[in-house]
Amino acid sequence: MSTLSVSTVSSVATIKSSSGSVPDVQNSSGTEVGFFIRAWASFNGSSFSLLKSGGVSSMSDEGEGQYRVNFTTAFADTNYCMVEGTSNTDTSPRMCTQVNKTTSLYQFKTRSDSNALNDAQFGQIAFIDS
């Protein structure tokens, strides 16, 4: 197990990781108070390119407005949280919908306000787990 303790005048936080598990943030009493992003990606959905990522082994464009994220390390279960956003002009919003969620990959679609599949100009996606 690795432990990193950080203290300030007002508080103390400890980051702990047991062998093979994701680190968490604990207060001085040992209570979990935060978690880390396990995987994330920033991508250009129009010309499709992965701009930056962490914990992602690959990301692919599976057609107009359809994407797949493959994780470097599988999650223990499918109860992880996904947070996603897209950057388009304010006259062409995009909504994201989950297609497939497994421990090793996440597939999603981006749709316009008329419900048509449309690429995201730029997208950001993150996965959080305890």
C-alpha positions in Angstrom: 0.0 0.0 0.0 1.2 3.5 -0.8 0.2 6.5 1.3 0.8 10.2 0.5 -0.2 12.6 3.3 -0.7 16.3 2.6 -1.4 18.8 5.4 -2.3 22.5 5.4 -3.0 24.9 8.3 -6.8 24.0 8.0 -6.9 20.3 7.1 -5.2 17.0 6.5 -5.8 14.7 3.5 -4.4 11.3 2.8 -4.2 9.5 -0.5 -4.1 5.7 -0.2 -4.0 2.9 -2.6 -4.1 -0.8 -1.7 -2.4 -3.2 -4.1 -4.5 -3.3 -7.3 -7.1 -0.8 -6.3 -7.8 2.8 -7.2 -6.5 5.4 -4.8 -9.0 7.4 -2.8 -8.8 10.6 -0.7 -9.4 10.2 3.0 -9.7 12.7 5.7 -7.7 12.5 8.9 -10.2 10.0 10.3 -9.7 7.6 7.4 -13.1 8.4 5.9 -13.2 8.4 2.0 -13.9 12.0 0.9 -13.0 11.9 -2.8 -12.1 9.7 -5.7 -9.9 10.1 -8.8 -10.8 10.1 -12.5 -9.8 6.6 -13.7 -9.9 7.4 -17.5 -10.5 10.5 -19.6 -10.2 11.7 -23.2 -10.4 15.0 -25.2 -11.2 14.5 -28.8 -12.0 16.2 -32.1 -15.2 14.6 -33.3 -15.4 16.3 -36.7 -12.1 15.1 -38.2 -11.8 12.5 -35.5 -8.6 12.6 -33.6 -7.8 11.8 -30.0 -6.2 15.0 -28.6 -5.2 13.9 -25.1 -6.1 11.1 -22.8 -5.3 9.1 -19.7 -6.3 5.6 -18.8 -7.6 5.1 -22.4 -5.9 2.6 -24.6 -7.8 3.8 -27.7 -10.8 5.7 -28.9 -12.5 5.2 -32.2 -15.0 6.9 -34.5 -17.7 4.3 -35.4 -19.7 6.5 -37.8 -21.5 9.8 -37.7 -21.9 10.8 -34.0 -20.8 7.3 -32.7 -17.7 6.7 -30.6 -16.0 4.0 -28.6 -13.6 4.4 -25.7 -11.4 1.4 -24.7 -9.9 1.5 -21.2 -6.2 0.7 -20.4 -7.3 -1.1 -17.3 -10.8 -2.6 -16.9 -13.1 -1.4 -14.2 -14.1 -3.9 -11.5 -17.8 -3.6 -12.5 -20.1 -1.4 -14.7 -21.2 0.9 -11.8 -18.7 3.6 -12.7 -19.8 7.2 -13.5 -19.3 8.8 -16.9 -19.2 12.6 -17.4 -19.2 13.9 -21.0 -19.5 17.3 -22.7 -19.2 18.6 -26.2 -18.1 22.0 -27.6 -20.2 23.1 -30.6 -21.7 26.4 -31.6 -24.6 27.5 -29.5 -26.9 27.0 -32.5 -26.0 23.3 -32.8 -26.1 21.6 -29.4 -25.2 18.0 -28.9 -26.7 15.5 -26.5 -24.9 12.3 -25.5 -26.5 8.9 -25.1 -25.0 5.7 -23.8 -24.9 2.7 -26.2 -22.8 0.1 -24.5 -21.1 0.1 -21.1 -18.8 -2.8 -20.0 -15.8 -3.0 -17.7 -13.4 -2.6 -20.7 -15.2 -0.1 -23.0 -17.8 2.6 -23.3 -19.8 3.4 -26.5 -21.8 6.5 -26.9 -23.6 8.6 -29.5 -23.9 12.4 -30.0 -27.2 13.7 -31.3 -28.4 17.1 -32.4 -31.5 18.8 -30.9 -33.5 17.3 -33.8 -32.3 13.8 -32.5 -30.1 13.2 -35.6 -26.7 11.5 -35.2 -24.1 14.3 -35.5 -20.4 14.4 -34.7 -19.3 16.6 -31.8 -17.0 19.3 -32.9 -14.9 18.7 -29.8 -15.7 16.3 -27.0 -14.5 15.6 -23.4 -15.3 12.5 -21.5 -14.2 11.2 -18.1 -14.9 8.1 -16.0 -14.9 8.1 -12.2 -14.9 5.1 -9.9 -14.2 4.2 -6.3 
